[in-house]
């Protein structure tokens, strides 16, 4: 079993320390790796821990403000040569993470330079972990996890008088004054409960905390609005009890950008009380999933009365078991890389060269199944149930078929609908490839009527317009994709994934990119509920064989034999939904002027 040293700083009243403490407690029960915590305040302390434990890798709960000794030694090149060169993988947790920082993070030395700007924003480590589920995984050195929501059972009754709670250190831009004003504007009677402890880093004397408290008191003009402010640092259980006793908890941060996610929500989501947040990037992980919690767009009363189920679904996924699995998966991926020694004057210094297997692969954004990220962000995907879509009229069933020019004519109106539902994204697509998304969208829409409140899963969802369109017209779609979270096989192994539970699973031109399409099909079948449907499109060229020309990002083209015999042989408890028609003597799609092929569908139903 490999030993992993988890390095954090000495105990302090700060969010970074609390994050590291909770993360280590969550991953330390692992049976796959031996995690050891080391609380260090100097290179000498760290060197001693390395000598005692001989770790295979070190994970640093790193922030420059709490580990200044580490960044100083690294910048001088002393520590790296003397200690880190001992064949130990260096992994840093990035707290102040943004997409730009993640895209441009580099490994130590010149071997790793990623991102268009070639900036070495984070060259302290070999790999990086960010607890930000909103990141796109475009840099193979950067991994991400979900958040960690503590387990907590709320036994507090709801207060008779509405109680609005919030907490945080007295650092700038926390928005406590804004919260007091908002409560006073909206409520005739309420209790505001604030916990603003002194911070060891930046406010050890509590001057900022006291100033903020005084400002909040001066804002109270309604005698029926009671303000309670405390300054003691609450331990985890005490803080959870404080939050659990409120009607709702609100965070009105005023930071505008360049920051990582706030850990305050990790605690607030644990207590099963409504939450509201400002439109601050530090809350993007919640705002993206549950926009109704935005206190800059909705009143606190509206948020308080809203169904809290959507928020609960998110917090249930960010639990201890899933975080432990995430770290194990990340370490496995890192240890699967190839190490090549490079001889230097001072000895051997380890560098990494990735195998570029599918764990580290970066999809080609120009290919048909991807969308342009910037364009996608312009599309408003807020659902609109007033939108009406009428499915195409099929001659017979017509589900297992070739998607050629005849199909383009059949699905012309569906393609037009997708252009209306996701115009920016569709404008970046290869137009003649959109027949695939149209087929998937129409087929899911048509067949979903067989189920009561169908549970849908999109595999390869990164910028998939079929999934976008379905969500826009009111469907709930769970999405997985290596660019946003998981490969299918990883998702299948995730502790919280419920097997035999999905009514419809669909993917648009994804299977041909997976080297292991046998496990791809097996995962589909085992995730489907009895009677559930799989809807798949693929790149197709009958007669193709390994070694023949194909786009670089494809593992293969599919043939009639693949669809009629090989893929069905992997199905143990399913069968095709209808009689297939996969004859295509004249493929009519051309990619890059040199690859002539077409598209085909593979639709099957799991036996009841």
C-alpha positions as CSV (number, residue, x, y, z in Angstrom):
1,X,0.0,0.0,0.0
2,X,1.4,3.4,-1.0
3,X,1.9,6.0,1.7
4,X,0.5,9.5,1.2
5,X,1.7,12.4,3.4
6,X,-1.0,15.0,3.8
7,X,0.8,18.2,4.8
8,X,-1.0,21.2,6.3
9,X,0.1,24.0,8.6
10,X,-0.1,24.1,12.4
11,X,-3.5,24.6,13.9
12,X,-4.8,28.1,13.3
13,X,-8.2,29.8,13.2
14,X,-8.4,30.0,9.5
15,X,-10.5,28.5,6.7
16,X,-7.5,26.8,5.0
17,X,-6.7,24.8,8.1
18,X,-10.3,23.8,8.7
19,X,-10.6,22.7,5.0
20,X,-7.4,20.5,5.4
21,X,-8.5,19.1,8.7
22,X,-11.9,18.0,7.3
23,X,-10.5,16.7,4.0
24,X,-7.9,14.5,5.8
25,X,-10.5,13.1,8.2
26,X,-12.7,12.2,5.2
27,X,-10.0,10.4,3.2
28,X,-7.9,8.8,6.0
29,X,-10.2,5.7,6.3
30,X,-9.1,4.7,2.8
31,X,-8.2,1.0,2.3
32,X,-6.4,1.8,-1.0
33,X,-3.8,4.3,0.4
34,X,-2.2,5.0,3.8
35,X,-2.8,8.6,4.6
36,X,-0.6,10.3,7.2
37,X,-1.2,13.9,8.4
38,X,1.8,16.2,9.0
39,X,1.3,19.7,10.5
40,X,4.4,21.6,9.5
41,X,5.6,25.2,10.0
42,X,9.1,24.9,8.4
43,X,11.1,22.9,5.9
44,X,12.9,21.2,8.8
45,X,9.6,19.9,10.1
46,X,8.6,18.6,6.7
47,X,12.0,17.0,6.1
48,X,11.6,15.2,9.4
49,X,8.2,13.9,8.4
50,X,9.5,12.7,5.1
51,X,12.4,10.9,6.7
52,X,10.0,9.2,9.2
53,X,7.4,8.1,6.8
54,X,9.1,7.7,3.3
55,X,5.9,8.7,1.4
56,X,5.2,7.9,-2.2
57,X,3.4,11.2,-2.6
58,X,2.8,14.3,-0.7
59,X,-0.5,16.3,-0.8
60,X,-0.1,19.9,0.4
61,X,-3.0,21.8,1.8
62,X,-1.4,24.8,0.3
63,X,-2.0,28.5,0.4
64,X,0.8,31.1,0.2
65,X,-0.4,33.0,3.3
66,X,-0.3,29.9,5.6
67,X,2.9,28.3,4.1
68,X,5.2,31.2,3.3
69,X,8.2,29.0,4.2
70,X,7.3,26.5,1.5
71,X,7.0,29.0,-1.4
72,X,10.2,30.8,-0.4
73,X,12.3,27.6,-0.4
74,X,10.8,26.4,-3.7
75,X,11.5,29.8,-5.4
76,X,15.1,29.5,-4.5
77,X,15.4,26.0,-5.9
78,X,16.9,24.7,-2.7
79,X,14.1,22.7,-1.3
80,X,13.3,21.0,-4.6
81,X,16.8,19.7,-5.2
82,X,17.4,18.6,-1.6
83,X,14.1,17.0,-0.7
84,X,11.6,16.7,-3.5
85,X,14.0,15.0,-5.8
86,X,13.7,11.8,-3.7
87,X,11.2,10.3,-6.2
88,X,8.1,11.7,-4.3
89,X,5.1,12.9,-6.3
90,X,4.2,16.5,-5.3
91,X,0.5,17.3,-5.3
92,X,-0.9,20.7,-4.3
93,X,-4.4,21.6,-3.3
94,X,-5.3,24.9,-5.0
95,X,-7.7,27.0,-2.8
96,X,-7.8,30.2,-4.9
97,X,-8.8,28.4,-8.0
98,X,-10.3,29.9,-11.2
99,X,-10.6,28.4,-14.6
100,X,-7.6,30.5,-15.8
101,X,-5.4,29.4,-13.0
102,X,-6.4,25.7,-13.6
103,X,-5.8,26.0,-17.4
104,X,-2.4,27.5,-16.9
105,X,-1.1,25.5,-14.0
106,X,2.2,23.9,-14.8
107,X,4.4,21.2,-13.3
108,X,7.8,21.9,-11.8
109,X,10.4,22.8,-14.4
110,X,9.9,23.3,-18.1
111,X,8.5,19.8,-18.9
112,X,4.9,21.0,-18.2
113,X,3.6,24.1,-19.8
114,X,-0.1,24.0,-20.6
115,X,-2.6,26.7,-21.6
116,X,-2.5,29.2,-24.5
117,X,-0.7,31.9,-22.5
118,X,2.1,29.6,-21.4
119,X,2.0,31.2,-18.0
120,X,3.5,29.3,-15.1
121,X,1.0,30.4,-12.5
122,X,1.5,27.4,-10.2
123,X,4.8,25.6,-10.9
124,X,5.4,24.4,-7.3
125,X,3.9,20.9,-7.8
126,X,3.7,18.0,-10.2
127,X,-0.1,17.8,-10.0
128,X,-3.0,19.8,-8.5
129,X,-6.3,19.1,-6.8
130,X,-9.1,21.7,-6.7
131,X,-12.3,21.3,-4.7
132,X,-14.3,23.1,-7.4
133,X,-16.9,21.0,-9.2
134,X,-17.4,23.8,-11.8
135,X,-14.0,23.5,-13.3
136,X,-13.6,22.2,-16.9
137,X,-10.8,19.6,-16.9
138,X,-8.8,20.9,-19.8
139,X,-5.4,20.7,-18.1
140,X,-4.2,17.1,-17.5
141,X,-2.2,18.2,-14.4
142,X,-5.3,19.5,-12.6
143,X,-7.9,17.2,-11.0
144,X,-11.0,18.3,-9.2
145,X,-13.3,17.0,-6.5
146,X,-16.7,17.9,-5.2
147,X,-17.0,19.7,-1.9
148,X,-17.3,18.0,1.5
149,X,-20.6,18.4,3.3
150,X,-20.3,17.2,6.9
151,X,-22.8,14.6,8.2
152,X,-25.3,16.2,10.5
153,X,-28.7,15.5,11.8
154,X,-30.7,18.6,12.5
155,X,-32.9,18.3,15.6
156,X,-33.6,22.0,16.2
157,X,-37.2,23.1,15.7
158,X,-37.8,25.9,13.3
159,X,-37.7,29.3,15.1
160,X,-41.1,30.9,15.8
161,X,-39.6,34.2,14.7
162,X,-37.7,34.1,11.4
163,X,-34.0,33.8,12.2
164,X,-31.4,34.7,9.6
165,X,-27.9,33.4,10.3
166,X,-24.5,34.0,8.8
167,X,-20.9,33.5,9.8
168,X,-17.3,34.2,8.7
169,X,-14.1,35.9,9.7
170,X,-13.9,39.6,9.7
171,X,-12.1,39.9,6.4
172,X,-13.1,42.4,3.7
173,X,-16.1,42.0,1.4
174,X,-18.1,39.5,3.6
175,X,-21.2,41.6,3.1
176,X,-22.5,41.4,6.7
177,X,-23.8,45.0,6.5
178,X,-25.5,44.2,3.2
179,X,-27.2,41.3,4.9
180,X,-28.5,43.4,7.8
181,X,-29.9,46.0,5.4
182,X,-31.6,43.3,3.2
183,X,-33.3,41.6,6.2
184,X,-34.5,45.0,7.5
185,X,-36.0,45.9,4.1
186,X,-37.8,42.6,3.7
187,X,-39.0,41.6,7.2
188,X,-41.1,43.4,9.8
189,X,-39.9,41.1,12.5
190,X,-36.8,38.9,12.4
191,X,-33.7,37.9,14.3
192,X,-30.3,38.3,12.7
193,X,-27.6,36.0,14.2
194,X,-24.0,36.7,13.1
195,X,-20.8,34.8,14.2
196,X,-17.7,36.9,13.2
197,X,-14.7,35.3,14.9
198,X,-11.2,36.8,15.0
199,X,-8.9,35.3,12.3
200,X,-5.3,34.3,13.1
201,X,-4.3,35.4,9.6
202,X,-5.2,39.1,9.0
203,X,-7.4,39.9,12.1
204,X,-5.8,38.3,15.1
205,X,-6.8,41.2,17.4
206,X,-10.4,41.2,16.0
207,X,-10.2,44.9,15.0
208,X,-12.0,44.2,11.7
209,X,-14.5,41.8,13.3
210,X,-15.4,44.5,15.9
211,X,-15.7,47.2,13.3
212,X,-18.0,45.2,11.1
213,X,-20.2,44.4,14.2
214,X,-20.4,48.1,15.0
215,X,-21.4,48.9,11.5
216,X,-24.1,46.3,11.5
217,X,-25.6,47.6,14.8
218,X,-25.7,51.2,13.4
219,X,-27.9,50.0,10.6
220,X,-30.7,48.7,12.8
221,X,-33.6,51.1,12.8
222,X,-36.5,48.7,13.3
223,X,-36.8,47.7,17.0
224,X,-38.5,44.4,15.9
225,X,-35.3,43.4,14.1
226,X,-33.0,41.8,16.7
227,X,-29.3,41.6,16.0
228,X,-27.2,39.0,17.8
229,X,-23.4,39.0,17.2
230,X,-20.8,36.7,18.7
231,X,-17.0,36.6,18.1
232,X,-15.9,33.3,19.5
233,X,-14.4,30.8,17.1
234,X,-16.8,27.9,16.9
235,X,-15.6,24.3,16.5
236,X,-17.3,22.2,13.8
237,X,-20.1,20.8,16.0
238,X,-20.8,24.2,17.6
239,X,-20.9,25.9,14.2
240,X,-23.3,23.3,12.8
241,X,-25.6,23.8,15.8
242,X,-25.4,27.6,15.3
243,X,-26.5,27.2,11.6
244,X,-29.1,24.5,12.3
245,X,-31.0,26.7,14.8
246,X,-31.7,29.4,12.1
247,X,-34.7,29.6,9.7
248,X,-32.1,30.1,6.9
249,X,-28.5,31.0,6.4
250,X,-27.4,33.8,4.1
251,X,-24.0,34.8,2.7
252,X,-23.7,38.2,0.9
253,X,-20.1,38.2,-0.2
254,X,-19.0,41.1,-2.4
255,X,-15.9,39.7,-4.1
256,X,-16.1,40.0,-7.8
257,X,-13.6,37.6,-9.2
258,X,-10.3,35.8,-9.0
259,X,-11.2,33.8,-6.0
260,X,-11.8,30.1,-5.1
261,X,-15.0,28.7,-3.6
262,X,-16.2,29.7,-0.2
263,X,-16.1,26.9,2.5
264,X,-18.9,28.6,4.4
265,X,-21.5,26.8,2.2
266,X,-20.0,23.4,3.1
267,X,-21.2,23.9,6.6
268,X,-24.5,25.6,5.8
269,X,-25.6,22.9,3.4
270,X,-25.1,20.3,6.1
271,X,-27.9,21.5,8.4
272,X,-30.9,21.0,6.0
273,X,-32.0,24.7,6.1
274,X,-32.5,27.0,3.1
275,X,-29.5,29.0,2.0
276,X,-29.2,32.2,0.1
277,X,-26.1,33.7,-1.4
278,X,-25.1,36.8,-3.3
279,X,-24.2,36.7,-7.0
280,X,-20.5,36.2,-6.1
281,X,-18.1,33.9,-8.0
282,X,-17.2,32.2,-4.7
283,X,-20.7,30.6,-4.7
284,X,-20.6,29.6,-8.4
285,X,-20.9,25.9,-7.6
286,X,-24.3,26.5,-6.0
287,X,-25.5,29.3,-8.3
288,X,-24.9,27.2,-11.4
289,X,-27.0,24.3,-10.1
290,X,-29.6,26.2,-8.1
291,X,-30.0,29.8,-9.4
292,X,-33.1,30.4,-7.2
293,X,-30.7,30.8,-4.2
294,X,-29.4,34.0,-5.6
295,X,-30.3,36.7,-3.1
296,X,-29.3,39.5,-5.6
297,X,-32.2,38.3,-7.9
298,X,-34.7,36.9,-5.4
299,X,-36.0,38.1,-2.1
300,X,-35.1,36.2,1.1
301,X,-38.7,35.5,1.6
302,X,-39.0,33.9,-1.9
303,X,-35.9,31.8,-1.3
304,X,-37.2,30.8,2.1
305,X,-40.5,29.6,0.6
306,X,-38.8,27.7,-2.3
307,X,-38.6,23.9,-2.5
308,X,-35.2,23.0,-1.0
309,X,-34.9,19.6,-2.7
310,X,-32.6,20.7,-5.5
311,X,-30.1,22.0,-2.9
312,X,-30.4,18.8,-0.9
313,X,-29.6,16.7,-4.0
314,X,-26.3,18.5,-4.4
315,X,-25.2,18.3,-0.8
316,X,-26.0,14.6,-0.6
317,X,-23.5,14.0,-3.4
318,X,-20.7,15.8,-1.6
319,X,-20.3,13.4,1.2
320,X,-17.3,11.6,2.9
321,X,-17.5,8.4,0.8
322,X,-17.5,10.2,-2.5
323,X,-14.6,12.5,-1.5
324,X,-12.5,9.5,-0.4
325,X,-13.3,7.8,-3.7
326,X,-12.3,11.0,-5.6
327,X,-8.9,11.1,-3.9
328,X,-8.3,7.4,-4.5
329,X,-9.2,7.8,-8.1
330,X,-6.9,10.9,-8.5
331,X,-3.9,9.1,-6.9
332,X,-4.5,6.0,-9.1
333,X,-4.4,8.2,-12.2
334,X,-1.2,10.0,-11.0
335,X,0.6,6.8,-10.2
336,X,-0.3,5.5,-13.6
337,X,1.9,8.1,-15.3
338,X,5.3,7.2,-16.6
339,X,8.4,8.6,-14.8
340,X,11.5,9.3,-16.8
341,X,14.7,10.3,-14.9
342,X,16.5,13.3,-16.2
343,X,20.2,13.6,-15.2
344,X,21.2,17.0,-13.7
345,X,24.5,18.1,-12.2
346,X,23.1,17.8,-8.7
347,X,21.8,14.3,-9.2
348,X,18.6,12.8,-10.5
349,X,15.5,14.9,-10.6
350,X,12.3,13.2,-11.4
351,X,10.0,14.5,-14.2
352,X,6.7,13.1,-15.4
353,X,5.7,12.2,-18.9
354,X,2.1,11.2,-19.2
355,X,1.1,8.1,-21.0
356,X,-1.8,10.2,-22.4
357,X,-4.2,7.5,-21.7
358,X,-7.8,8.4,-21.4
359,X,-7.5,9.7,-17.8
360,X,-5.2,12.5,-19.1
361,X,-6.5,12.9,-22.7
362,X,-7.7,16.4,-23.8
363,X,-10.6,16.2,-26.3
364,X,-10.2,18.0,-29.6
365,X,-12.6,20.9,-29.3
366,X,-12.9,21.1,-33.1
367,X,-14.5,17.7,-33.3
368,X,-18.2,17.2,-33.8
369,X,-19.3,16.0,-30.4
370,X,-17.9,19.1,-28.6
371,X,-19.2,22.6,-28.4
372,X,-17.3,25.8,-27.9
373,X,-17.1,26.7,-24.2
374,X,-17.4,30.4,-24.6
375,X,-20.4,30.0,-26.9
376,X,-22.1,27.6,-24.5
377,X,-21.9,30.1,-21.7
378,X,-23.9,32.6,-23.8
379,X,-26.9,30.3,-24.1
380,X,-29.6,30.8,-21.5
381,X,-30.5,27.3,-20.4
382,X,-33.1,28.3,-17.8
383,X,-36.0,26.0,-18.4
384,X,-39.1,27.3,-20.2
385,X,-42.0,24.8,-20.0
386,X,-44.1,27.0,-22.3
387,X,-41.9,25.8,-25.2
388,X,-43.7,23.3,-27.4
389,X,-41.9,20.6,-29.4
390,X,-43.7,18.1,-31.7
391,X,-41.7,15.0,-32.5
392,X,-41.2,14.0,-36.1
393,X,-43.4,11.4,-37.8
394,X,-41.5,8.2,-38.3
395,X,-42.3,5.7,-41.0
396,X,-42.3,2.6,-38.7
397,X,-40.1,2.8,-35.7
398,X,-36.9,3.8,-37.3
399,X,-34.7,3.9,-34.2
400,X,-31.7,1.8,-35.3
401,X,-30.7,3.4,-38.5
402,X,-28.2,5.4,-40.5
403,X,-28.3,9.2,-40.1
404,X,-27.7,10.3,-43.6
405,X,-29.2,13.0,-45.9
406,X,-32.6,11.3,-45.7
407,X,-32.4,11.6,-41.9
408,X,-31.3,15.2,-42.2
409,X,-34.4,16.0,-44.2
410,X,-36.6,14.1,-41.7
411,X,-35.1,15.9,-38.7
412,X,-34.8,19.3,-40.3
413,X,-37.4,20.8,-38.1
414,X,-35.8,19.3,-35.0
415,X,-32.5,20.8,-35.9
416,X,-34.2,24.2,-36.3
417,X,-35.7,23.8,-32.8
418,X,-32.2,23.1,-31.4
419,X,-31.0,26.3,-33.0
420,X,-33.7,28.1,-31.2
421,X,-33.1,26.4,-27.9
422,X,-29.3,26.8,-27.9
423,X,-28.4,29.2,-30.6
424,X,-24.8,30.1,-29.6
425,X,-23.8,26.5,-29.2
426,X,-25.4,25.3,-32.3
427,X,-23.7,28.0,-34.3
428,X,-20.3,26.5,-33.5
429,X,-21.3,23.0,-34.5
430,X,-20.6,21.3,-37.8
431,X,-24.1,21.7,-39.4
432,X,-24.2,18.3,-41.2
433,X,-23.3,16.6,-37.9
434,X,-26.3,18.1,-36.1
435,X,-28.6,15.3,-37.3
436,X,-27.1,13.2,-34.4
437,X,-28.2,15.7,-31.7
438,X,-31.6,16.0,-33.5
439,X,-32.1,12.3,-33.5
440,X,-31.2,12.0,-29.8
441,X,-33.3,15.0,-28.7
442,X,-36.4,13.8,-30.7
443,X,-36.0,10.1,-29.5
444,X,-35.6,11.0,-25.9
445,X,-38.6,13.4,-26.0
446,X,-40.7,10.8,-27.8
447,X,-39.8,7.8,-25.5
448,X,-39.7,9.7,-22.2
449,X,-43.5,9.7,-22.3
450,X,-43.4,5.9,-21.4
451,X,-42.1,6.8,-17.9
452,X,-43.5,8.7,-15.0
453,X,-41.0,11.5,-14.1
454,X,-38.2,9.8,-16.1
455,X,-34.7,9.7,-14.7
456,X,-32.3,10.7,-17.5
457,X,-28.6,10.5,-17.9
458,X,-26.5,12.1,-20.6
459,X,-23.1,10.5,-21.2
460,X,-20.6,12.8,-22.8
461,X,-22.6,15.8,-21.9
462,X,-20.0,18.5,-22.4
463,X,-21.8,21.0,-24.7
464,X,-24.2,18.4,-26.0
465,X,-27.1,20.3,-27.6
466,X,-29.6,17.4,-27.2
467,X,-29.1,17.6,-23.5
468,X,-29.2,21.3,-23.5
469,X,-32.4,21.4,-25.5
470,X,-34.1,18.8,-23.3
471,X,-33.3,20.8,-20.2
472,X,-34.5,24.0,-21.7
473,X,-38.0,22.5,-22.3
474,X,-38.3,21.1,-18.8
475,X,-36.5,17.8,-18.5
476,X,-34.2,17.0,-15.6
477,X,-31.0,15.6,-17.1
478,X,-28.0,14.3,-15.0
479,X,-24.8,14.9,-17.0
480,X,-21.4,13.2,-17.0
481,X,-18.4,14.0,-19.1
482,X,-14.6,13.8,-18.6
483,X,-14.4,17.5,-19.3
484,X,-16.8,18.4,-16.5
485,X,-16.6,15.5,-14.0
486,X,-16.2,11.8,-15.0
487,X,-15.7,9.2,-17.6
488,X,-18.6,6.8,-17.7
489,X,-16.6,4.0,-16.1
490,X,-15.5,6.3,-13.3
491,X,-19.1,7.4,-12.7
492,X,-20.2,3.8,-12.6
493,X,-17.8,3.0,-9.8
494,X,-18.7,6.2,-7.8
495,X,-20.1,5.2,-4.4
496,X,-23.2,7.3,-4.7
497,X,-24.1,6.1,-8.2
498,X,-27.3,4.0,-8.2
499,X,-27.2,1.1,-10.5
500,X,-30.4,-0.1,-12.3
501,X,-32.0,3.3,-11.8
502,X,-32.0,5.3,-15.0
503,X,-35.0,5.2,-17.4
504,X,-33.1,6.7,-20.4
505,X,-29.4,7.0,-20.9
506,X,-28.2,8.8,-24.1
507,X,-25.0,9.8,-25.7
508,X,-24.2,11.6,-28.9
509,X,-21.1,10.4,-30.8
510,X,-19.2,9.5,-27.7
511,X,-18.7,5.7,-27.9
512,X,-16.2,5.8,-30.8
513,X,-13.8,7.8,-28.6
514,X,-13.7,5.2,-25.9
515,X,-11.0,2.6,-26.3
516,X,-13.0,0.1,-24.2
517,X,-16.5,0.1,-25.8
518,X,-17.3,-3.2,-24.2
519,X,-17.3,-1.6,-20.7
520,X,-19.1,1.4,-22.2
521,X,-22.0,-0.8,-23.2
522,X,-21.9,-2.8,-20.0
523,X,-22.1,0.3,-17.9
524,X,-25.1,1.5,-19.9
525,X,-26.9,-1.8,-19.3
526,X,-26.1,-2.0,-15.6
527,X,-27.1,1.7,-15.0
528,X,-30.5,1.2,-16.8
529,X,-33.6,0.4,-14.7
530,X,-35.6,-2.6,-15.9
531,X,-37.4,-1.5,-19.0
532,X,-35.0,1.4,-19.5
533,X,-33.7,2.7,-22.8
534,X,-30.2,3.4,-24.2
535,X,-29.9,5.8,-27.1
536,X,-26.5,6.0,-28.7
537,X,-25.1,7.5,-31.9
538,X,-21.7,6.7,-33.4
539,X,-19.4,7.4,-36.3
540,X,-20.0,4.7,-38.9
541,X,-18.2,3.3,-41.9
542,X,-19.0,-0.2,-43.0
543,X,-16.0,-2.2,-44.0
544,X,-13.6,-0.2,-41.9
545,X,-10.9,-2.2,-40.1
546,X,-8.1,-1.2,-37.6
547,X,-5.3,0.6,-39.4
548,X,-7.6,2.3,-41.9
549,X,-7.8,6.1,-41.9
550,X,-10.0,7.7,-39.2
551,X,-10.0,11.0,-37.2
552,X,-7.3,11.0,-34.6
553,X,-9.7,11.5,-31.8
554,X,-11.7,8.3,-32.8
555,X,-10.7,4.9,-31.5
556,X,-12.6,3.4,-34.4
557,X,-15.4,3.6,-36.9
558,X,-18.3,1.3,-36.4
559,X,-19.3,-1.3,-38.9
560,X,-22.5,-3.2,-39.6
561,X,-20.9,-6.3,-37.9
562,X,-20.1,-4.2,-34.8
563,X,-23.7,-3.1,-34.5
564,X,-25.4,-6.3,-35.4
565,X,-23.1,-8.8,-33.6
566,X,-20.2,-7.4,-31.5
567,X,-22.0,-4.8,-29.4
568,X,-25.2,-6.9,-28.9
569,X,-22.9,-9.7,-27.6
570,X,-22.0,-7.5,-24.6
571,X,-25.7,-7.2,-23.6
572,X,-26.8,-9.8,-21.1
573,X,-30.3,-8.6,-20.4
574,X,-31.3,-6.2,-23.2
575,X,-32.2,-6.2,-26.9
576,X,-32.5,-3.8,-29.8
577,X,-35.7,-1.8,-29.7
578,X,-36.6,-2.4,-33.3
579,X,-35.4,-4.0,-36.6
580,X,-32.2,-2.3,-37.6
581,X,-31.4,-0.8,-41.0
582,X,-27.7,-0.1,-41.1
583,X,-26.9,-0.5,-44.8
584,X,-24.9,2.5,-46.1
585,X,-22.9,1.9,-49.3
586,X,-22.3,5.6,-49.9
587,X,-21.4,7.6,-46.7
588,X,-22.3,11.2,-47.2
589,X,-20.5,13.1,-44.3
590,X,-17.0,14.4,-44.8
591,X,-14.8,15.6,-42.0
592,X,-11.8,17.9,-42.6
593,X,-11.9,17.1,-46.3
594,X,-10.3,13.7,-45.9
595,X,-12.5,11.4,-43.8
596,X,-15.7,10.1,-45.5
597,X,-18.1,8.3,-43.3
598,X,-21.6,8.7,-41.8
599,X,-23.5,8.3,-38.5
600,X,-25.5,5.4,-37.1
601,X,-27.7,4.8,-34.1
602,X,-27.8,2.0,-31.6
603,X,-30.9,1.9,-29.4
604,X,-31.7,-0.9,-27.0
605,X,-34.1,-1.6,-24.1
606,X,-33.3,-3.5,-20.9
607,X,-35.6,-6.3,-20.2
608,X,-38.2,-5.8,-17.4
